[in-house]
Amino acid sequence: MTIVAIIVCIAATAYMFNEFSKAKSDIEGIKGFCNKLVQAQQSPPPPPRQQVLQQEDDDDDEEPVPVNRVADSGDN
C-alpha cells in the first residue's frame, strides 16, 4: 500500500509541475499583453528640441572708461 501512495504522490507532483508551468507561461503572456497596452497608452516622446546657440557680441571695439574712486580718497 505504501508503494501505491508513493507512486500517486510522484504522479501528483508531476501533474502539479506541469500545471504550474502552464500557469507561469499564461501569466507571462498576460504580462506582455499588459505591457503592450501600457506602451500604446503612453504619449509619444516629444520631438527633440533644436537649441539655437547665440553668439555673444564682442565688445572689444569699446573704449575702457576710467573709474574715479571717490570713496578711497582722504577728502571724504
N, CA, C, O and CB atoms as a CASP TS submission, in Angstrom:
PFRMAT TS
TARGET T0000
AUTHOR 0000-0000-0000
METHOD Language model
MODEL 1
PARENT N/A
ATOM      1  N   MET     1       0.810  -1.187   0.000  1.00  0.00           N
ATOM      2  CA  MET     1       0.000   0.000   0.000  1.00  0.00           C
ATOM      3  C   MET     1       0.865   1.266   0.000  1.00  0.00           C
ATOM      4  O   MET     1       0.493   2.269  -0.610  1.00  0.00           O
ATOM      5  CB  MET     1      -0.928  -0.011   1.196  1.00  0.00           C
ATOM      6  N   THR     2       1.996   1.224   0.670  1.00  0.00           N
ATOM      7  CA  THR     2       2.902   2.359   0.726  1.00  0.00           C
ATOM      8  C   THR     2       3.461   2.665  -0.656  1.00  0.00           C
ATOM      9  O   THR     2       3.623   3.831  -1.016  1.00  0.00           O
ATOM     10  CB  THR     2       4.038   2.089   1.713  1.00  0.00           C
ATOM     11  N   ILE     3       3.754   1.641  -1.420  1.00  0.00           N
ATOM     12  CA  ILE     3       4.304   1.839  -2.762  1.00  0.00           C
ATOM     13  C   ILE     3       3.274   2.536  -3.648  1.00  0.00           C
ATOM     14  O   ILE     3       3.642   3.392  -4.453  1.00  0.00           O
ATOM     15  CB  ILE     3       4.731   0.485  -3.388  1.00  0.00           C
ATOM     16  N   VAL     4       2.010   2.193  -3.519  1.00  0.00           N
ATOM     17  CA  VAL     4       0.957   2.830  -4.302  1.00  0.00           C
ATOM     18  C   VAL     4       0.853   4.310  -3.924  1.00  0.00           C
ATOM     19  O   VAL     4       0.675   5.159  -4.797  1.00  0.00           O
ATOM     20  CB  VAL     4      -0.400   2.111  -4.081  1.00  0.00           C
ATOM     21  N   ALA     5       0.961   4.621  -2.639  1.00  0.00           N
ATOM     22  CA  ALA     5       0.901   6.011  -2.182  1.00  0.00           C
ATOM     23  C   ALA     5       2.078   6.809  -2.728  1.00  0.00           C
ATOM     24  O   ALA     5       1.909   7.964  -3.120  1.00  0.00           O
ATOM     25  CB  ALA     5       0.887   6.074  -0.645  1.00  0.00           C
ATOM     26  N   ILE     6       3.256   6.218  -2.761  1.00  0.00           N
ATOM     27  CA  ILE     6       4.445   6.903  -3.302  1.00  0.00           C
ATOM     28  C   ILE     6       4.254   7.174  -4.792  1.00  0.00           C
ATOM     29  O   ILE     6       4.587   8.258  -5.271  1.00  0.00           O
ATOM     30  CB  ILE     6       5.732   6.053  -3.068  1.00  0.00           C
ATOM     31  N   ILE     7       3.721   6.198  -5.527  1.00  0.00           N
ATOM     32  CA  ILE     7       3.510   6.369  -6.969  1.00  0.00           C
ATOM     33  C   ILE     7       2.473   7.469  -7.207  1.00  0.00           C
ATOM     34  O   ILE     7       2.648   8.289  -8.109  1.00  0.00           O
ATOM     35  CB  ILE     7       3.049   5.029  -7.628  1.00  0.00           C
ATOM     36  N   VAL     8       1.397   7.502  -6.413  1.00  0.00           N
ATOM     37  CA  VAL     8       0.378   8.532  -6.550  1.00  0.00           C
ATOM     38  C   VAL     8       0.975   9.908  -6.238  1.00  0.00           C
ATOM     39  O   VAL     8       0.668  10.877  -6.932  1.00  0.00           O
ATOM     40  CB  VAL     8      -0.821   8.235  -5.621  1.00  0.00           C
ATOM     41  N   CYS     9       1.809  10.010  -5.223  1.00  0.00           N
ATOM     42  CA  CYS     9       2.449  11.286  -4.881  1.00  0.00           C
ATOM     43  C   CYS     9       3.362  11.758  -6.004  1.00  0.00           C
ATOM     44  O   CYS     9       3.360  12.942  -6.341  1.00  0.00           O
ATOM     45  CB  CYS     9       3.249  11.155  -3.577  1.00  0.00           C
ATOM     46  N   ILE    10       4.140  10.858  -6.588  1.00  0.00           N
ATOM     47  CA  ILE    10       5.028  11.233  -7.700  1.00  0.00           C
ATOM     48  C   ILE    10       4.202  11.691  -8.899  1.00  0.00           C
ATOM     49  O   ILE    10       4.554  12.675  -9.550  1.00  0.00           O
ATOM     50  CB  ILE    10       5.945  10.042  -8.102  1.00  0.00           C
ATOM     51  N   ALA    11       3.114  10.996  -9.197  1.00  0.00           N
ATOM     52  CA  ALA    11       2.255  11.385 -10.319  1.00  0.00           C
ATOM     53  C   ALA    11       1.608  12.741 -10.047  1.00  0.00           C
ATOM     54  O   ALA    11       1.523  13.578 -10.945  1.00  0.00           O
ATOM     55  CB  ALA    11       1.168  10.313 -10.571  1.00  0.00           C
ATOM     56  N   ALA    12       1.156  12.961  -8.820  1.00  0.00           N
ATOM     57  CA  ALA    12       0.541  14.241  -8.471  1.00  0.00           C
ATOM     58  C   ALA    12       1.574  15.364  -8.555  1.00  0.00           C
ATOM     59  O   ALA    12       1.251  16.468  -8.993  1.00  0.00           O
ATOM     60  CB  ALA    12      -0.075  14.182  -7.053  1.00  0.00           C
ATOM     61  N   THR    13       2.801  15.093  -8.144  1.00  0.00           N
ATOM     62  CA  THR    13       3.860  16.100  -8.222  1.00  0.00           C
ATOM     63  C   THR    13       4.157  16.450  -9.670  1.00  0.00           C
ATOM     64  O   THR    13       4.314  17.628  -9.990  1.00  0.00           O
ATOM     65  CB  THR    13       5.137  15.603  -7.525  1.00  0.00           C
ATOM     66  N   ALA    14       4.238  15.466 -10.555  1.00  0.00           N
ATOM     67  CA  ALA    14       4.489  15.719 -11.969  1.00  0.00           C
ATOM     68  C   ALA    14       3.340  16.508 -12.583  1.00  0.00           C
ATOM     69  O   ALA    14       3.561  17.431 -13.366  1.00  0.00           O
ATOM     70  CB  ALA    14       4.692  14.398 -12.724  1.00  0.00           C
ATOM     71  N   TYR    15       2.088  16.133 -12.217  1.00  0.00           N
ATOM     72  CA  TYR    15       0.925  16.857 -12.736  1.00  0.00           C
ATOM     73  C   TYR    15       0.945  18.308 -12.261  1.00  0.00           C
ATOM     74  O   TYR    15       0.711  19.216 -13.059  1.00  0.00           O
ATOM     75  CB  TYR    15      -0.385  16.167 -12.295  1.00  0.00           C
ATOM     76  N   MET    16       1.218  18.542 -10.983  1.00  0.00           N
ATOM     77  CA  MET    16       1.255  19.903 -10.442  1.00  0.00           C
ATOM     78  C   MET    16       2.371  20.721 -11.109  1.00  0.00           C
ATOM     79  O   MET    16       2.185  21.902 -11.400  1.00  0.00           O
ATOM     80  CB  MET    16       1.459  19.869  -8.906  1.00  0.00           C
ATOM     81  N   PHE    17       3.527  20.092 -11.349  1.00  0.00           N
ATOM     82  CA  PHE    17       4.636  20.790 -12.003  1.00  0.00           C
ATOM     83  C   PHE    17       4.214  21.252 -13.394  1.00  0.00           C
ATOM     84  O   PHE    17       4.479  22.389 -13.782  1.00  0.00           O
ATOM     85  CB  PHE    17       5.884  19.876 -12.093  1.00  0.00           C
ATOM     86  N   ASN    18       3.555  20.366 -14.143  1.00  0.00           N
ATOM     87  CA  ASN    18       3.103  20.735 -15.491  1.00  0.00           C
ATOM     88  C   ASN    18       2.063  21.849 -15.444  1.00  0.00           C
ATOM     89  O   ASN    18       2.108  22.765 -16.265  1.00  0.00           O
ATOM     90  CB  ASN    18       2.524  19.513 -16.212  1.00  0.00           C
ATOM     91  N   GLU    19       1.135  21.788 -14.505  1.00  0.00           N
ATOM     92  CA  GLU    19       0.105  22.820 -14.392  1.00  0.00           C
ATOM     93  C   GLU    19       0.714  24.168 -14.010  1.00  0.00           C
ATOM     94  O   GLU    19       0.318  25.204 -14.546  1.00  0.00           O
ATOM     95  CB  GLU    19      -0.950  22.407 -13.359  1.00  0.00           C
ATOM     96  N   PHE    20       1.675  24.156 -13.084  1.00  0.00           N
ATOM     97  CA  PHE    20       2.320  25.415 -12.690  1.00  0.00           C
ATOM     98  C   PHE    20       3.149  25.990 -13.830  1.00  0.00           C
ATOM     99  O   PHE    20       3.244  27.210 -13.966  1.00  0.00           O
ATOM    100  CB  PHE    20       3.206  25.199 -11.458  1.00  0.00           C
ATOM    101  N   SER    21       3.743  25.142 -14.643  1.00  0.00           N
ATOM    102  CA  SER    21       4.499  25.633 -15.804  1.00  0.00           C
ATOM    103  C   SER    21       3.554  26.300 -16.804  1.00  0.00           C
ATOM    104  O   SER    21       3.880  27.348 -17.362  1.00  0.00           O
ATOM    105  CB  SER    21       5.273  24.471 -16.487  1.00  0.00           C
ATOM    106  N   LYS    22       2.394  25.702 -17.028  1.00  0.00           N
ATOM    107  CA  LYS    22       1.410  26.311 -17.926  1.00  0.00           C
ATOM    108  C   LYS    22       0.914  27.642 -17.365  1.00  0.00           C
ATOM    109  O   LYS    22       0.782  28.626 -18.093  1.00  0.00           O
ATOM    110  CB  LYS    22       0.223  25.356 -18.153  1.00  0.00           C
ATOM    111  N   ALA    23       0.643  27.657 -16.062  1.00  0.00           N
ATOM    112  CA  ALA    23       0.163  28.892 -15.436  1.00  0.00           C
ATOM    113  C   ALA    23       1.220  29.991 -15.531  1.00  0.00           C
ATOM    114  O   ALA    23       0.894  31.157 -15.755  1.00  0.00           O
ATOM    115  CB  ALA    23      -0.212  28.641 -13.961  1.00  0.00           C
ATOM    116  N   LYS    24       2.486  29.614 -15.361  1.00  0.00           N
ATOM    117  CA  LYS    24       3.562  30.602 -15.461  1.00  0.00           C
ATOM    118  C   LYS    24       3.633  31.179 -16.872  1.00  0.00           C
ATOM    119  O   LYS    24       3.782  32.390 -17.034  1.00  0.00           O
ATOM    120  CB  LYS    24       4.913  29.971 -15.074  1.00  0.00           C
ATOM    121  N   SER    25       3.531  30.339 -17.884  1.00  0.00           N
ATOM    122  CA  SER    25       3.583  30.844 -19.254  1.00  0.00           C
ATOM    123  C   SER    25       2.359  31.713 -19.559  1.00  0.00           C
ATOM    124  O   SER    25       2.463  32.700 -20.286  1.00  0.00           O
ATOM    125  CB  SER    25       3.671  29.675 -20.254  1.00  0.00           C
ATOM    126  N   ASP    26       1.191  31.341 -18.998  1.00  0.00           N
ATOM    127  CA  ASP    26      -0.005  32.176 -19.181  1.00  0.00           C
ATOM    128  C   ASP    26       0.186  33.542 -18.537  1.00  0.00           C
ATOM    129  O   ASP    26      -0.163  34.562 -19.132  1.00  0.00           O
ATOM    130  CB  ASP    26      -1.245  31.483 -18.587  1.00  0.00           C
ATOM    131  N   ILE    27       0.730  33.571 -17.342  1.00  0.00           N
ATOM    132  CA  ILE    27       0.948  34.838 -16.641  1.00  0.00           C
ATOM    133  C   ILE    27       1.959  35.699 -17.388  1.00  0.00           C
ATOM    134  O   ILE    27       1.779  36.914 -17.479  1.00  0.00           O
ATOM    135  CB  ILE    27       1.429  34.583 -15.202  1.00  0.00           C
ATOM    136  N   GLU    28       3.017  35.096 -17.924  1.00  0.00           N
ATOM    137  CA  GLU    28       3.999  35.861 -18.699  1.00  0.00           C
ATOM    138  C   GLU    28       3.358  36.429 -19.967  1.00  0.00           C
ATOM    139  O   GLU    28       3.682  37.544 -20.377  1.00  0.00           O
ATOM    140  CB  GLU    28       5.212  34.975 -19.063  1.00  0.00           C
ATOM    141  N   GLY    29       2.455  35.673 -20.588  1.00  0.00           N
ATOM    142  CA  GLY    29       1.745  36.175 -21.758  1.00  0.00           C
ATOM    143  C   GLY    29       0.856  37.362 -21.407  1.00  0.00           C
ATOM    144  O   GLY    29       0.794  38.338 -22.154  1.00  0.00           O
ATOM    145  N   ILE    30       0.170  37.279 -20.276  1.00  0.00           N
ATOM    146  CA  ILE    30      -0.681  38.384 -19.834  1.00  0.00           C
ATOM    147  C   ILE    30       0.168  39.602 -19.512  1.00  0.00           C
ATOM    148  O   ILE    30      -0.213  40.728 -19.830  1.00  0.00           O
ATOM    149  CB  ILE    30      -1.517  37.975 -18.606  1.00  0.00           C
ATOM    150  N   LYS    31       1.323  39.380 -18.880  1.00  0.00           N
ATOM    151  CA  LYS    31       2.225  40.491 -18.569  1.00  0.00           C
ATOM    152  C   LYS    31       2.691  41.192 -19.841  1.00  0.00           C
ATOM    153  O   LYS    31       2.728  42.421 -19.895  1.00  0.00           O
ATOM    154  CB  LYS    31       3.435  39.990 -17.771  1.00  0.00           C
ATOM    155  N   GLY    32       3.044  40.420 -20.855  1.00  0.00           N
ATOM    156  CA  GLY    32       3.475  41.004 -22.125  1.00  0.00           C
ATOM    157  C   GLY    32       2.359  41.799 -22.784  1.00  0.00           C
ATOM    158  O   GLY    32       2.593  42.876 -23.332  1.00  0.00           O
ATOM    159  N   PHE    33       1.141  41.262 -22.727  1.00  0.00           N
ATOM    160  CA  PHE    33      -0.006  41.958 -23.302  1.00  0.00           C
ATOM    161  C   PHE    33      -0.264  43.267 -22.561  1.00  0.00           C
ATOM    162  O   PHE    33      -0.527  44.296 -23.183  1.00  0.00           O
ATOM    163  CB  PHE    33      -1.258  41.062 -23.260  1.00  0.00           C
ATOM    164  N   CYS    34      -0.188  43.227 -21.233  1.00  0.00           N
ATOM    165  CA  CYS    34      -0.408  44.452 -20.444  1.00  0.00           C
ATOM    166  C   CYS    34       0.674  45.493 -20.743  1.00  0.00           C
ATOM    167  O   CYS    34       0.380  46.685 -20.831  1.00  0.00           O
ATOM    168  CB  CYS    34      -0.426  44.126 -18.928  1.00  0.00           C
ATOM    169  N   ASN    35       1.906  45.052 -20.897  1.00  0.00           N
ATOM    170  CA  ASN    35       2.982  45.991 -21.225  1.00  0.00           C
ATOM    171  C   ASN    35       2.743  46.640 -22.585  1.00  0.00           C
ATOM    172  O   ASN    35       3.024  47.825 -22.760  1.00  0.00           O
ATOM    173  CB  ASN    35       4.343  45.274 -21.213  1.00  0.00           C
ATOM    174  N   LYS    36       2.231  45.883 -23.542  1.00  0.00           N
ATOM    175  CA  LYS    36       1.927  46.453 -24.857  1.00  0.00           C
ATOM    176  C   LYS    36       0.813  47.488 -24.753  1.00  0.00           C
ATOM    177  O   LYS    36       0.859  48.525 -25.414  1.00  0.00           O
ATOM    178  CB  LYS    36       1.528  45.344 -25.848  1.00  0.00           C
ATOM    179  N   LEU    37      -0.195  47.202 -23.914  1.00  0.00           N
ATOM    180  CA  LEU    37      -1.279  48.162 -23.725  1.00  0.00           C
ATOM    181  C   LEU    37      -0.784  49.443 -23.087  1.00  0.00           C
ATOM    182  O   LEU    37      -1.178  50.539 -23.486  1.00  0.00           O
ATOM    183  CB  LEU    37      -2.378  47.556 -22.877  1.00  0.00           C
ATOM    184  N   VAL    38       0.081  49.305 -22.094  1.00  0.00           N
ATOM    185  CA  VAL    38       0.599  50.484 -21.407  1.00  0.00           C
ATOM    186  C   VAL    38       1.437  51.324 -22.362  1.00  0.00           C
ATOM    187  O   VAL    38       1.335  52.551 -22.354  1.00  0.00           O
ATOM    188  CB  VAL    38       1.432  50.075 -20.179  1.00  0.00           C
ATOM    189  N   GLN    39       2.253  50.690 -23.176  1.00  0.00           N
ATOM    190  CA  GLN    39       3.080  51.429 -24.130  1.00  0.00           C
ATOM    191  C   GLN    39       2.214  52.115 -25.179  1.00  0.00           C
ATOM    192  O   GLN    39       2.562  53.200 -25.646  1.00  0.00           O
ATOM    193  CB  GLN    39       4.088  50.492 -24.807  1.00  0.00           C
ATOM    194  N   ALA    40       1.103  51.510 -25.555  1.00  0.00           N
ATOM    195  CA  ALA    40       0.215  52.121 -26.540  1.00  0.00           C
ATOM    196  C   ALA    40      -0.510  53.323 -25.945  1.00  0.00           C
ATOM    197  O   ALA    40      -0.825  54.271 -26.663  1.00  0.00           O
ATOM    198  CB  ALA    40      -0.799  51.095 -27.058  1.00  0.00           C
ATOM    199  N   GLN    41      -0.777  53.293 -24.639  1.00  0.00           N
ATOM    200  CA  GLN    41      -1.495  54.385 -23.990  1.00  0.00           C
ATOM    201  C   GLN    41      -0.608  55.578 -23.683  1.00  0.00           C
ATOM    202  O   GLN    41      -1.100  56.698 -23.540  1.00  0.00           O
ATOM    203  CB  GLN    41      -2.126  53.896 -22.724  1.00  0.00           C
ATOM    204  N   GLN    42       0.691  55.350 -23.582  1.00  0.00           N
ATOM    205  CA  GLN    42       1.602  56.449 -23.287  1.00  0.00           C
ATOM    206  C   GLN    42       1.727  57.351 -24.505  1.00  0.00           C
ATOM    207  O   GLN    42       1.713  56.891 -25.647  1.00  0.00           O
ATOM    208  CB  GLN    42       2.987  55.916 -22.859  1.00  0.00           C
ATOM    209  N   SER    43       1.850  58.644 -24.234  1.00  0.00           N
ATOM    210  CA  SER    43       2.023  59.576 -25.339  1.00  0.00           C
ATOM    211  C   SER    43       3.417  59.403 -25.930  1.00  0.00           C
ATOM    212  O   SER    43       4.351  59.039 -25.216  1.00  0.00           O
ATOM    213  CB  SER    43       1.799  61.037 -24.873  1.00  0.00           C
ATOM    214  N   PRO    44       3.564  59.658 -27.213  1.00  0.00           N
ATOM    215  CA  PRO    44       4.884  59.516 -27.829  1.00  0.00           C
ATOM    216  C   PRO    44       5.835  60.560 -27.246  1.00  0.00           C
ATOM    217  O   PRO    44       5.398  61.628 -26.817  1.00  0.00           O
ATOM    218  CB  PRO    44       4.793  59.662 -29.376  1.00  0.00           C
ATOM    219  N   PRO    45       7.106  60.260 -27.230  1.00  0.00           N
ATOM    220  CA  PRO    45       8.055  61.229 -26.675  1.00  0.00           C
ATOM    221  C   PRO    45       8.059  62.507 -27.502  1.00  0.00           C
ATOM    222  O   PRO    45       7.889  62.469 -28.721  1.00  0.00           O
ATOM    223  CB  PRO    45       9.474  60.629 -26.617  1.00  0.00           C
ATOM    224  N   PRO    46       8.251  63.631 -26.837  1.00  0.00           N
ATOM    225  CA  PRO    46       8.248  64.893 -27.582  1.00  0.00           C
ATOM    226  C   PRO    46       9.421  64.941 -28.558  1.00  0.00           C
ATOM    227  O   PRO    46      10.468  64.346 -28.302  1.00  0.00           O
ATOM    228  CB  PRO    46       8.309  66.097 -26.615  1.00  0.00           C
ATOM    229  N   PRO    47       9.246  65.649 -29.680  1.00  0.00           N
ATOM    230  CA  PRO    47      10.341  65.719 -30.655  1.00  0.00           C
ATOM    231  C   PRO    47      11.521  66.458 -30.030  1.00  0.00           C
ATOM    232  O   PRO    47      11.333  67.353 -29.206  1.00  0.00           O
ATOM    233  CB  PRO    47       9.881  66.429 -31.971  1.00  0.00           C
ATOM    234  N   PRO    48      12.712  66.087 -30.416  1.00  0.00           N
ATOM    235  CA  PRO    48      13.883  66.756 -29.837  1.00  0.00           C
ATOM    236  C   PRO    48      13.903  68.228 -30.210  1.00  0.00           C
ATOM    237  O   PRO    48      13.655  68.599 -31.357  1.00  0.00           O
ATOM    238  CB  PRO    48      15.180  66.079 -30.303  1.00  0.00           C
ATOM    239  N   ARG    49      14.195  69.041 -29.242  1.00  0.00           N
ATOM    240  CA  ARG    49      14.239  70.485 -29.478  1.00  0.00           C
ATOM    241  C   ARG    49      15.601  70.874 -30.026  1.00  0.00           C
ATOM    242  O   ARG    49      16.637  70.352 -29.615  1.00  0.00           O
ATOM    243  CB  ARG    49      13.934  71.269 -28.181  1.00  0.00           C
ATOM    244  N   GLN    50      15.564  71.795 -30.952  1.00  0.00           N
ATOM    245  CA  GLN    50      16.815  72.293 -31.501  1.00  0.00           C
ATOM    246  C   GLN    50      17.249  73.482 -30.671  1.00  0.00           C
ATOM    247  O   GLN    50      16.494  74.436 -30.485  1.00  0.00           O
ATOM    248  CB  GLN    50      16.671  72.678 -33.002  1.00  0.00           C
ATOM    249  N   GLN    51      18.446  73.416 -30.184  1.00  0.00           N
ATOM    250  CA  GLN    51      18.958  74.511 -29.378  1.00  0.00           C
ATOM    251  C   GLN    51      19.715  75.471 -30.284  1.00  0.00           C
ATOM    252  O   GLN    51      20.630  75.080 -31.009  1.00  0.00           O
ATOM    253  CB  GLN    51      19.867  73.988 -28.233  1.00  0.00           C
ATOM    254  N   VAL    52      19.321  76.708 -30.225  1.00  0.00           N
ATOM    255  CA  VAL    52      19.965  77.739 -31.028  1.00  0.00           C
ATOM    256  C   VAL    52      21.020  78.390 -30.150  1.00  0.00           C
ATOM    257  O   VAL    52      20.721  78.955 -29.098  1.00  0.00           O
ATOM    258  CB  VAL    52      18.929  78.795 -31.568  1.00  0.00           C
ATOM    259  N   LEU    53      22.222  78.299 -30.594  1.00  0.00           N
ATOM    260  CA  LEU    53      23.318  78.899 -29.846  1.00  0.00           C
ATOM    261  C   LEU    53      23.491  80.330 -30.311  1.00  0.00           C
ATOM    262  O   LEU    53      23.696  80.590 -31.496  1.00  0.00           O
ATOM    263  CB  LEU    53      24.634  78.095 -30.023  1.00  0.00           C
ATOM    264  N   GLN    54      23.407  81.252 -29.375  1.00  0.00           N
ATOM    265  CA  GLN    54      23.584  82.655 -29.714  1.00  0.00           C
ATOM    266  C   GLN    54      25.029  83.033 -29.432  1.00  0.00           C
ATOM    267  O   GLN    54      25.574  82.758 -28.363  1.00  0.00           O
ATOM    268  CB  GLN    54      22.599  83.562 -28.916  1.00  0.00           C
ATOM    269  N   GLN    55      25.618  83.659 -30.407  1.00  0.00           N
ATOM    270  CA  GLN    55      26.988  84.097 -30.233  1.00  0.00           C
ATOM    271  C   GLN    55      26.984  85.400 -29.449  1.00  0.00           C
ATOM    272  O   GLN    55      26.181  86.298 -29.703  1.00  0.00           O
ATOM    273  CB  GLN    55      27.700  84.267 -31.598  1.00  0.00           C
ATOM    274  N   GLU    56      27.885  85.479 -28.507  1.00  0.00           N
ATOM    275  CA  GLU    56      27.972  86.689 -27.706  1.00  0.00           C
ATOM    276  C   GLU    56      28.577  87.812 -28.551  1.00  0.00           C
ATOM    277  O   GLU    56      29.489  87.597 -29.349  1.00  0.00           O
ATOM    278  CB  GLU    56      28.815  86.443 -26.425  1.00  0.00           C
ATOM    279  N   ASP    57      28.042  89.007 -28.349  1.00  0.00           N
ATOM    280  CA  ASP    57      28.577  90.152 -29.069  1.00  0.00           C
ATOM    281  C   ASP    57      29.939  90.502 -28.495  1.00  0.00           C
ATOM    282  O   ASP    57      30.115  90.604 -27.281  1.00  0.00           O
ATOM    283  CB  ASP    57      27.614  91.363 -28.989  1.00  0.00           C
ATOM    284  N   ASP    58      30.877  90.680 -29.374  1.00  0.00           N
ATOM    285  CA  ASP    58      32.209  91.062 -28.924  1.00  0.00           C
ATOM    286  C   ASP    58      32.222  92.566 -28.662  1.00  0.00           C
ATOM    287  O   ASP    58      31.915  93.359 -29.552  1.00  0.00           O
ATOM    288  CB  ASP    58      33.294  90.666 -29.974  1.00  0.00           C
ATOM    289  N   ASP    59      32.574  92.947 -27.455  1.00  0.00           N
ATOM    290  CA  ASP    59      32.636  94.358 -27.071  1.00  0.00           C
ATOM    291  C   ASP    59      34.082  94.855 -27.075  1.00  0.00           C
ATOM    292  O   ASP    59      34.446  95.732 -26.291  1.00  0.00           O
ATOM    293  CB  ASP    59      32.004  94.568 -25.679  1.00  0.00           C
ATOM    294  N   ASP    60      34.897  94.294 -27.957  1.00  0.00           N
ATOM    295  CA  ASP    60      36.305  94.680 -27.996  1.00  0.00           C
ATOM    296  C   ASP    60      36.500  96.081 -28.579  1.00  0.00           C
ATOM    297  O   ASP    60      37.513  96.721 -28.299  1.00  0.00           O
ATOM    298  CB  ASP    60      37.100  93.667 -28.809  1.00  0.00           C
ATOM    299  N   ASP    61      35.559  96.566 -29.377  1.00  0.00           N
ATOM    300  CA  ASP    61      35.738  97.849 -30.027  1.00  0.00           C
ATOM    301  C   ASP    61      35.386  99.028 -29.103  1.00  0.00           C
ATOM    302  O   ASP    61      35.581 100.180 -29.490  1.00  0.00           O
ATOM    303  CB  ASP    61      34.893  97.904 -31.282  1.00  0.00           C
ATOM    304  N   GLU    62      34.874  98.765 -27.896  1.00  0.00           N
ATOM    305  CA  GLU    62      34.548  99.850 -26.977  1.00  0.00           C
ATOM    306  C   GLU    62      35.799 100.273 -26.208  1.00  0.00           C
ATOM    307  O   GLU    62      36.687  99.465 -25.935  1.00  0.00           O
ATOM    308  CB  GLU    62      33.426  99.420 -25.999  1.00  0.00           C
ATOM    309  N   GLU    63      35.843 101.553 -25.870  1.00  0.00           N
ATOM    310  CA  GLU    63      36.978 102.070 -25.127  1.00  0.00           C
ATOM    311  C   GLU    63      36.755 101.882 -23.632  1.00  0.00           C
ATOM    312  O   GLU    63      35.624 101.997 -23.161  1.00  0.00           O
ATOM    313  CB  GLU    63      37.211 103.552 -25.455  1.00  0.00           C
ATOM    314  N   PRO    64      37.801 101.598 -22.887  1.00  0.00           N
ATOM    315  CA  PRO    64      37.642 101.467 -21.438  1.00  0.00           C
ATOM    316  C   PRO    64      37.361 102.828 -20.814  1.00  0.00           C
ATOM    317  O   PRO    64      37.903 103.840 -21.257  1.00  0.00           O
ATOM    318  CB  PRO    64      38.899 100.836 -20.804  1.00  0.00           C
ATOM    319  N   VAL    65      36.527 102.854 -19.802  1.00  0.00           N
ATOM    320  CA  VAL    65      36.143 104.092 -19.126  1.00  0.00           C
ATOM    321  C   VAL    65      36.910 104.154 -17.814  1.00  0.00           C
ATOM    322  O   VAL    65      36.863 103.202 -17.036  1.00  0.00           O
ATOM    323  CB  VAL    65      34.588 104.167 -18.883  1.00  0.00           C
ATOM    324  N   PRO    66      37.620 105.257 -17.545  1.00  0.00           N
ATOM    325  CA  PRO    66      38.347 105.348 -16.272  1.00  0.00           C
ATOM    326  C   PRO    66      37.371 105.538 -15.110  1.00  0.00           C
ATOM    327  O   PRO    66      36.369 106.241 -15.238  1.00  0.00           O
ATOM    328  CB  PRO    66      39.368 106.514 -16.311  1.00  0.00           C
ATOM    329  N   VAL    67      37.673 104.913 -13.993  1.00  0.00           N
ATOM    330  CA  VAL    67      36.814 104.982 -12.818  1.00  0.00           C
ATOM    331  C   VAL    67      37.549 105.767 -11.750  1.00  0.00           C
ATOM    332  O   VAL    67      38.668 105.416 -11.377  1.00  0.00           O
ATOM    333  CB  VAL    67      36.424 103.560 -12.305  1.00  0.00           C
ATOM    334  N   ASN    68      36.927 106.828 -11.255  1.00  0.00           N
ATOM    335  CA  ASN    68      37.491 107.624 -10.168  1.00  0.00           C
ATOM    336  C   ASN    68      36.972 107.065  -8.850  1.00  0.00           C
ATOM    337  O   ASN    68      35.763 106.937  -8.659  1.00  0.00           O
ATOM    338  CB  ASN    68      37.127 109.141 -10.320  1.00  0.00           C
ATOM    339  N   ARG    69      37.859 106.743  -7.969  1.00  0.00           N
ATOM    340  CA  ARG    69      37.461 106.187  -6.691  1.00  0.00           C
ATOM    341  C   ARG    69      37.382 107.323  -5.672  1.00  0.00           C
ATOM    342  O   ARG    69      38.382 107.718  -5.073  1.00  0.00           O
ATOM    343  CB  ARG    69      38.455 105.080  -6.227  1.00  0.00           C
ATOM    344  N   VAL    70      36.205 107.817  -5.500  1.00  0.00           N
ATOM    345  CA  VAL    70      35.995 108.946  -4.618  1.00  0.00           C
ATOM    346  C   VAL    70      36.013 108.476  -3.167  1.00  0.00           C
ATOM    347  O   VAL    70      36.490 109.207  -2.299  1.00  0.00           O
ATOM    348  CB  VAL    70      34.669 109.655  -4.946  1.00  0.00           C
ATOM    349  N   ALA    71      35.514 107.292  -2.884  1.00  0.00           N
ATOM    350  CA  ALA    71      35.430 106.819  -1.502  1.00  0.00           C
ATOM    351  C   ALA    71      36.810 106.518  -0.936  1.00  0.00           C
ATOM    352  O   ALA    71      37.004 106.555   0.279  1.00  0.00           O
ATOM    353  CB  ALA    71      34.550 105.573  -1.419  1.00  0.00           C
ATOM    354  N   ASP    72      37.771 106.222  -1.809  1.00  0.00           N
ATOM    355  CA  ASP    72      39.115 105.900  -1.319  1.00  0.00           C
ATOM    356  C   ASP    72      39.938 107.129  -1.004  1.00  0.00           C
ATOM    357  O   ASP    72      40.977 107.012  -0.355  1.00  0.00           O
ATOM    358  CB  ASP    72      39.844 105.064  -2.329  1.00  0.00           C
ATOM    359  N   SER    73      39.515 108.299  -1.436  1.00  0.00           N
ATOM    360  CA  SER    73      40.309 109.488  -1.200  1.00  0.00           C
ATOM    361  C   SER    73      40.163 109.937   0.254  1.00  0.00           C
ATOM    362  O   SER    73      39.194 109.582   0.924  1.00  0.00           O
ATOM    363  CB  SER    73      39.894 110.613  -2.162  1.00  0.00           C
ATOM    364  N   GLY    74      41.080 110.679   0.710  1.00  0.00           N
ATOM    365  CA  GLY    74      41.060 111.141   2.093  1.00  0.00           C
ATOM    366  C   GLY    74      40.188 112.363   2.323  1.00  0.00           C
ATOM    367  O   GLY    74      40.045 112.807   3.462  1.00  0.00           O
ATOM    368  N   ASP    75      39.596 112.924   1.254  1.00  0.00           N
ATOM    369  CA  ASP    75      38.787 114.137   1.372  1.00  0.00           C
ATOM    370  C   ASP    75      37.396 113.862   1.981  1.00  0.00           C
ATOM    371  O   ASP    75      36.745 114.796   2.450  1.00  0.00           O
ATOM    372  CB  ASP    75      38.631 114.785  -0.002  1.00  0.00           C
ATOM    373  N   ASN    76      36.947 112.645   1.980  1.00  0.00           N
ATOM    374  CA  ASN    76      35.586 112.340   2.461  1.00  0.00           C
ATOM    375  C   ASN    76      35.539 112.289   3.938  1.00  0.00           C
ATOM    376  O   ASN    76      34.478 112.045   4.513  1.00  0.00           O
ATOM    377  CB  ASN    76      35.087 111.037   1.904  1.00  0.00           C
TER
END
